[in-house]
């Protein structure tokens, strides 16, 4: 039962300790960025550009991680298929755009229910029995299998040739001398909206209450009449649906191959653990921080160096705050 | 913390999953000669790996339809497929399997690290290995006797890439002095860059700024391109693979620096058939120095037309190289009149193929390292929906547009 308690405190605790870590993170980020400007020794236009790029990239990371934090944090399932589900939703959007010629952002809206159903079915038919027994290795292996399955089915249908979807809002605009393309800004706004919507669902609706109850104590929730298996399936469905939003919004600026999403899996886990398991706000903030660290860090440590920096930040946060930024306990 | 532990478990499990491979089986009866084809037909590189495998299949089918190997009484060729999954150790075990199954020669593998391992296996097994695509110089620096490479190596691509760039500048009366060079991390990007820098500086390009980017988790090139643009270069040069190439082209177009052109060297994107569609307006006029099929060669046109009809996808250069590699082996079999791998090696080492399918400087002949001596790059340019050959003049299919400022 200790497991269930750890899992569940995420979303509930957010309400109580919400402001404290946000202030700390914000102050740290601002101080560090000011230091980069003041004594970084880089052209200020370049630094501004890297901050804008980093925030927009962070938005993308946040989108991918929000879905994962629910699945990982609430169900305790290490979903290794998260990246593949991202790829899958991109191809769903691609198929809708390339086939019937639906505009990409409308196709994204259509992909949401598709992925929601897919997620529910995965949980209902494949994972429920395993999660109910509290097994960790079982669901993990199942999601690993789903990952291989998705990648290879996509390969079979679409071949491995890179596909692309044109963006209806081509172009970019300048913020403080930095360039930001419209499609990336839309993805960023999408990330914020999904974050806010999910937080509201978790805090204000009865479904959110059930999810939090199940996460806190599945047995207790069952005793007071919550259908635990249904909540599990819905949670996985919501997790998959937010990945659908991520995939759809990323499609205009991504070259699609059947394994394109997998590179995000590891980073998404880093962000989820960094932000605190099950915390939507944590995943959003964590995504932005990691995006900034990677892009601004690349000015000083080019290439893989910026990723080393990302993992250094990760280790440091775990050391100072093992439960993650917004985690409980 | 238990969950974090299970993430670690998962990482270990993913790493261990590399062990499963396909088995098409090879036969060793006297009327057929088996060639092993090792390419990444699953995993992230499955697209190009599949194209290359199909290119080799088409070559085998064509040779068999024309009467097989005449010096061996019309023996038919048979292609045994091996899937490297893009991993060096898998490629290595597939090579061992194919040799064990009786393959008299191998072709492959698209990636330098995989190729390096396969070359070692071929050397030990004393089976000739004709490398279709793999760029790293080091592969042939081991003194191997059984490995041969059809495409130019990294150094030669960097060098002739620089040479072509300087010549283009001179021809068009806009000498190039300053270059910002974006390349992917690792042996491929480093070695092409080093060779470029050496040749460029010898030819009067004064400044070469190097900017590297990671091969993984790279999904926005804006900062790197902005850094490149910060030295006001005449040209931005890029070396890397497909997704990163598209990101760079898009970022250059968004930032709109005052440059004479975006120029790829050994770039996996800029002369790929899917690049014009993937990059849209930002891809227009992008230049690319790379090895390329010879678009003016009628035999190439015929092969490409039939390939597209048969497999429903355009035959890219990598696939043509696989076709060419099978032809090299077939010519070796004709010359040696034997399917003994050692005799075949002798024959390939001294071979001369007069009508290469690629725009090379001359016939395919191998030096003592096993490198094709006449392999070289030509310059392509995106014009409209097509990738056209533009430089040198002898191979041009369209006129070069230069200066070629990026579209905004």
Contacts between the chains, C-beta under 8 A, distances in Angstrom:
chain1	res1	chain2	res2	distance
A	3	B	2	6.9
A	6	B	3	7.8
A	43	B	230	5.7
A	45	B	226	7.5
A	45	B	230	7.6
A	46	B	223	7.3
A	46	B	226	5.7
A	46	B	227	5.9
A	46	B	230	5.9
A	49	B	222	6.3
A	49	B	223	5.7
A	49	B	226	4.6
A	50	B	223	4.4
A	50	B	226	7.8
A	53	B	220	5.5
A	53	B	222	4.6
A	53	B	223	4.9
A	54	B	223	7.8
A	56	B	220	7.2
A	57	B	219	6.6
A	57	B	220	5.1
A	60	B	219	6.9
A	72	B	3	7.1
A	76	B	3	6.5
A	78	B	3	6.9
A	78	B	6	5.1
A	78	B	7	5.7
A	78	B	10	5.5
A	80	B	10	5.5
A	80	B	14	7.2
A	136	B	2	7.1
A	136	B	3	7.6
A	136	B	6	4.8
A	137	B	6	7.1
A	137	B	9	7.0
A	140	B	6	6.0
A	140	B	9	6.9
A	140	B	10	5.4
A	140	B	13	7.5
A	141	B	13	7.3
A	144	B	10	6.9
A	144	B	13	6.4
A	144	B	14	6.8
A	144	B	17	7.6
A	148	B	17	7.8
A	152	B	42	6.7
A	155	B	42	6.7
A	155	B	46	5.2
A	159	B	46	7.8
A	159	B	47	6.0
A	159	B	50	6.5
A	159	B	313	6.6
A	160	B	44	8.0
A	160	B	45	7.1
A	160	B	46	3.7
A	160	B	47	2.6
A	160	B	48	7.0
A	160	B	49	7.1
A	160	B	50	6.0
A	161	B	47	4.4
A	161	B	51	7.7
A	161	B	274	6.0
A	161	B	313	6.3
A	162	B	47	6.7
A	162	B	242	5.5
A	162	B	243	7.1
A	162	B	246	7.8
A	162	B	272	7.9
A	162	B	274	5.3
A	162	B	278	6.1
A	163	B	274	7.8
A	164	B	246	7.6
A	164	B	274	7.4
A	164	B	277	6.1
A	164	B	278	4.0
A	166	B	280	6.0
A	170	B	280	7.1
A	170	B	281	7.2
A	172	B	254	4.7
A	179	B	222	6.4
A	179	B	226	7.7
A	179	B	254	5.2
A	179	B	255	5.4
A	181	B	250	7.7
A	181	B	254	5.6
A	184	B	220	7.4
A	253	B	247	7.9
A	253	B	250	7.1
A	254	B	219	7.2
A	254	B	243	7.7
A	255	B	242	6.2
A	255	B	243	4.4
A	255	B	246	5.1
A	255	B	278	5.7
A	257	B	44	6.4
A	257	B	46	8.0
A	257	B	47	6.3
A	257	B	243	7.5
A	258	B	44	8.0
A	258	B	46	6.8
A	259	B	43	6.6
A	259	B	44	4.3
A	259	B	46	8.0
A	260	B	243	7.4
A	262	B	44	7.8
A	263	B	216	5.5
A	263	B	217	5.4
A	263	B	219	7.9
A	264	B	217	7.9
A	267	B	217	6.2
A	269	B	7	5.6
A	273	B	4	6.2
A	273	B	7	7.7
A	277	B	3	6.7
A	294	B	217	7.3
A	295	B	220	7.4
A	295	B	223	5.5
A	298	B	213	7.6
A	298	B	223	6.2
A	298	B	224	7.2
A	299	B	223	7.1
A	299	B	227	7.3
A	302	B	211	6.5
A	302	B	212	4.7
A	302	B	213	6.9
A	302	B	224	7.9
A	303	B	185	4.0
A	303	B	212	4.2
A	303	B	213	6.0
A	303	B	214	4.9
A	304	B	185	5.9
A	304	B	214	4.6
A	304	B	215	8.0
A	304	B	216	7.9
A	306	B	214	6.9
A	307	B	214	6.1
A	307	B	216	7.5
A	307	B	217	6.1
A	322	B	1	7.4
